[in-house]
Amino acid sequence: MTDTDTSWRLRAARLSSVVTIPDWNLSLDDWKNDALCGQTDPDMFFPDRGESTREAKMVCSRCTVTAECLEYALQHDERHGVWGGMSERDRRKLRGLVVD
Ligand code: SF4
């Protein structure tokens, strides 16, 4: 190892102690790996018109990525299904409350 290598490594070590170096392997969709609905019947989250969303919402209430899921649904304008513990109707109401 040369002096230049050592110097660079020391600087990198100091830098990493003061800034957060992003993990480039992480995707913005990594929250989906923790989606509790992935361990259940996916049809439950896309009920037919008039069917209850209660069971799906109960699963969501125990999920650890509810906020990320809801944010994704709102950003991607997902019109169908239960996302982040909210039905299509819930999300429409929420959008109505948001003032640009
Ligand atoms: S909040 Fe609900 S729909 Fe979203 S990932 Fe979790 S279980 Fe699935």
Residues whose N, C-alpha, C, O or C-beta is under 5 A from the ligand:
A	BS01	SF4	A35 L36 C37 V59 C60 C63 V65 T66 C69 V82 W83 G84 G85
